[in-house]
């Protein structure tokens, strides 16, 4: 891989590490510091992804008309400043759930812009034949961050409290902005022709939902994000309140996802090239509900036994994610022309995140109304349905090396 990608890889690794710290710290902040419920955690998660629902398709069309590097630098700086304000407001006594939700929504808007530019930036750093390997490396780093981030987050939250723990992520975004600013990359000049927003958005939608293999995967991933957000929303209060574990023990369970996710990411290129992108991704979808079944069946017993079972469940889940993510991203970027990269990535990602806006509060309501385990079983049933649906679709024939066209 070239120097530009290595620098981008380093920036993504550090900021990804900080993100896992903030993800846990904010949820602990809601449940423990602000005395919130599972529904409140759901609202927090929904607020973060609400901009994707409202503006995702528009941002995708705009990103395809802009150089991506300046967007990455500006949004990283903005996210760093925003997160640094959270502990300040807390110590001033001005931090409440509504204020936190507003901050998280603005953070989500900056993340939307950054994600759209980031996913479309990688194909400008590496050639199509190296996209699978590039995303495998990014996934490997993300898995390492996912392993150590929750442990560090649990320790930081226990040591200095949830509000101060957020500062670690603020620093990681400042680092990312500095590193990305130093990358030398030749990007096409911004599109000079008049903006036809409706046409540009429609072109992106047509590309995704008329493509013989991208379409079934995109639709399946939308459903997956709905059920996944229900499961992950119920998980944190289930561990902290239902099982009575500490933030550090929660971090241990979540770290198992990163350990096995790294193993999956290390194997993802080899498995994907041997069996095909479609079959590898479908295998991941099939493994995930098994992991969540283990979690749903975990009783409250000796702490080490409870944590061990949670680690098994989260480990299976992480292994599946590690196997499939690089294959998903590498395949869909390789079969999409550069002029549509921003719209393709943001179309899929925006509707995925829109599903979180619905699924996260729903998961919280189900957990508060029916119980944590009942919410888990509903989400697991959804996972099984998604695996079967994608497994029966043309996506199972998707292979790396398929041409850049509407046909696979």
N, C-alpha and C positions, 0 to 999 in steps of 0.2 A: 504493500500500500504506500502511496506517496505521502510526502511530508504534510500537505494540507489536510489529508484525511486523518493522519495521526494526531495532529493538533486538535481537530474537531472531535476526535475520539476522546482525547484527554478532557476537553471541556465538557462533553456530554457525561463522562464518567463522574467527574467531580460534582456537577450540578445534579446528576441523578442520585448521588449519595446523599446530598442535602435534601432532595425531595422526599426521600423515604423517612428522613428525620422529621420533616415538617408534617408529613401525612399522619404519622402517629401522634406527634406533639399536639396538633390541632384537634384530633379526635379525643385525646386525653383531656385537653383543655376544656372541651365541651362537656364531657361526661363527668370529670372529677372537679375541675376548677369552677366551672359555671353551673354544675349540678344538672346537666342536661340528660335527655333520654335517648333511646335508639332513634326515635323520630327526629330529634334534633341533629343527631349525627347524619341522618338521611338528608336533612335540609342543608347541612354543611356541604355534603358531597354534591348535592344538586346545584348549589350556588356556584361551585367551582366550574361546573360544566354547562351552566345555563348559557353563557355566551356562544357556545357551539351551536345550541339550538336556535338562537336568535340571529347570529351573524356568520355562522360557519361557511355557508355557501358563498356569501358575498366576499369573505376574506379569501377563500380559495381562488376566486376569479381575480381579485386584486393582486394576490401574490404572484400569479403567473405573468403579471405585467411589470414586476419590480425585480430589482436585484435582491437576492435573499440575505446576503451577509449583513447589510445595514439593519435589516429587520431583526436579525438574531441578536446583534449587539445591543440595540436600543431596548428590546423587550427584556433581555437579561438584566440590564441596569435597572429598568423599571420594576421588575419583580424583586430585585434585591432591596431597593428602597422601600417598597411596600411591606415586605416581611419585617424589615427593621423597625417599622412603626408599630407593629403589634405589641411587643413587650413594653414599648414606651407608653402606649395607651393603657396597658394593664396597670403599670405602676402609677399612672395618673388617676386610676380609678374610673377610666372612661370606656373600658372594654366590656361590652355586653354581647349577647348572642346576635342581635340585629346588626350591631356594628361589625362584628366578626364576619357575618354573612355578606355584608356589603364589601368588605375588604377582599374576601375570597372570590366574590364575583368579578371584581376588577382584576385580581390576580388571574382568574380564569380567562379574561379577555386577552391579557398579555400572553398567556400560555397558548391560546388559540393562534395568535399571530406567530409566536415562536415555533409552534409545532408545524404550522403550515409551511413556514420557510425552511425549517430544519429537515423535514422529510423530503422536500423538493431540492434541498441543497446537496444531499449525498450523491445523487446522480451527476452532479456537476463536479464532484471531487474524484469519482472513480468511474471507469467505463462499465457498461452493462454487464459484461462477463464477470466482473468482480463485485457486483452488488450483493450476491448471497454471502460471500465471505465478509464483506464490509458490515452487513447487518448482523452476521454471526458474532463478529468482534464487538459490536455495540451491545449485543445481547449478553455476551460474556461479562462485559464490564457492568452492565445493568444488574446482572445476577450477583456479582460480587458486592455491588452497592446494596442490593436487596438483602444480602446475607448480613453484612456488617451494619447497614443503616438502622434497622430495627433494634439491634443490640445496643448500638450507641445511643439511639433515641431513647430506649427504655432507661439506660443508665443516666443520660442527661436529664430526662424528665424527673427521675427519682432524686437526682443530685441538686439541680438548680430550678426545677419546675418547668412546666410546659411552655409558658410564655418565653422564657429566656432560651429554651432549646431551639426555638424558631430562628434565632440569630445565626445558627450554623448554616442554615439553608441560604440566608441572605448573603453570607460571605461566599458561598459556593457559586451563586449567580454572578457576583462581581468578578470572581476568578474566570468564569466562563466567558463573560463579556470581553475581558482583556485578551484571552487566548484567541477567541474567534476574530477579534479585531486585527490580530496579527497574521491571519491566514492570507496567503497570496492565491487568488483564484480569479480566472477570467470569466466574467459573467456577461451575458448578452445585455446590450443597452436596454433600458426600460422601453416598453412598447409605446410608440408615439401615436399610433392611430387612436381615434376617438373611442372612449369606453362604451361598450354595448353590454351592460351588466347582465340583462336578461338573457341575451344570446350566449354570453360566455358561460353563465351558470348552466344554461340548458345544454351546452356542448359537454360540460363535465358530467352532468347527469346522464346524458345519452351514452357517453363513453362507458361509464360504470355499469349502468343497468341494461345495456343492450349487448354487453360483452358476454360471450357464451360461458366463460369460466369466472370472470370477476363478479358478474351479477349474482349467481347463487351464493358465492362466498360472502359478498357484501351483505346480502339479505340475512344470511345465517349469522354473520358477526353482529348485526344490529340486534337480533334476538338474544345472542349470547351476552352482549353488554347489558341488556335489560336484566337478565337473570343473575349475571355476575355482580351487578351493583346491589341487587337485593341481598345476595349472600355476604358480600364483603361489608355492607352496612350493618348487618346483624352480628357479624363476627366480633367486632371490638367490644360492644357492650355485653355480648354473651361471655366473653373471656373475663372482662373486668367486673361485671355485675353478676352474671349468671353463675360463673364458676368461681368467682372471688379471687382471681389471680391478680398479680401486680402488673404495673406497666413494664417492668423488666421481663417478667415471665411472658407477657404478651409479645415483647420484642424477640424472645427466644423462639416462640412458635412461628412468628413471621419470618425470622431469619432462615428457618428450614426451607421456605419457599425459594430464597436466594441460592442456598447451597445446591439444591437439586435443579434449580433453574440454570445454574452455571453448567452442571453436567449435561442438561438438555441442550444448552446453547453450544457446548463443545462438540456435541454429536450431531447438531442440526444440519450442518453442511453435508457431512458424509451420508446421513440418512436421507436427506432431501434429494441429493444427486442420485442415490441408488434406487430409491423407491418412488421418487417424484414428489414435487411440492404438495400436490393435492392430497395424496395418501398420508404424507407425514403430518400435515395439518389436521386431517380427519382423525388420525391416531391420537393427537393431542386432545382434540375435543372429546374423544371417547374415554380418556384416562381421567379427565378432570372431575366428572361426577363421582368417581370412585373415591377420590380424595375427600370430597365434601361429605360423602356418606360416613367416612371415618369420623369426621368432625361432628356430624349430627348425632352420632352414637356415643360420643365421648361423655362419660359420666363424671360427676364431681367426686373425686377420691383423693388419695395422697397426691400432693402437688406435683412431685416428679413424674408420677404415672400419668396424670392429666396432661401435663406439658408434653410428655413423650408421645401420647396419642395425637395431640394437636399437631405435633411436628410431623408425624407420619402423614396425616391428612394434608397439611399444607405442603409437605414435600412432594407428594404425588401431583398436586395442583401445580407446583412450581416446575416440576420436570416436564409436564405437558406444555406449559407456557414456553419454556426454553426450547423445546423441540420445534414448536410451530411458528414462533414469531418471526425468526429470520427467513423462514420459507415463505410466509405470508408476504412480508415486506419485499424481499428480494424478487419474488415472482411478479407481484403487481407493478413494481416499478420497472422491471425489465420489459414488460409487455406494453408499457404506456409511453408514448412519445413525450419529449421534454416539454413541449408547449402545453401539455395537459397534466403535467405532474402535480402542480399545485391544486388544480381542481379535482383531480382523481383522489389524491390523498385527503384533501379537506372534505370532499363529498362523503367519503366513507367514514372518516374520523368524526365529522360533525354529527352525522346521524347516529353514530355509535355513542357519542357523548350526549346527544339528545335523549337516547335511551336511558342513560344514567340519571338524567334530570327526572325521569319518570320512575325508574326502578329504585333509586336510592331512598326517596321518601316512602315509596310503597314497601320496601323491605323493612324500614323502620316502623311503619304502622303495623305491618304484619307481626313483627317481633314483639311490639308492645301489646298488640291485641290478642294474638294467638299463641305467643311464646316463641322463643328463639328457635327451638328445634322445628316447630311447624313451618316457620319461615324458611329454614334450611331445606326442608323436604320439597317445598314448592319450587325453590330455585333449582334443586337437583333435578326434579322432573323436567324443568325447562332445559337444562343442560343436555339431558338425554335426548330430548326432542330435536335440539339443534344438531347434535352429532349424527342422528339418524337422517335428518333432512339433508345436510351437506354430503353425507356419505352416499346418498342416492342420486346426487346431482352430477352434472358434467364436470364439476370441479375436481372430482376424484381422478380425472385424467390429466390434470394440470401438471406440466413438467417444466423444469428450468431449461431454458433454451427455446421455449415457444416464441414465435415471432412477435415483433411489435406491430400488431394489427388488431382489427376487430375479430379476427378468427384465431382460434387456438389450435 
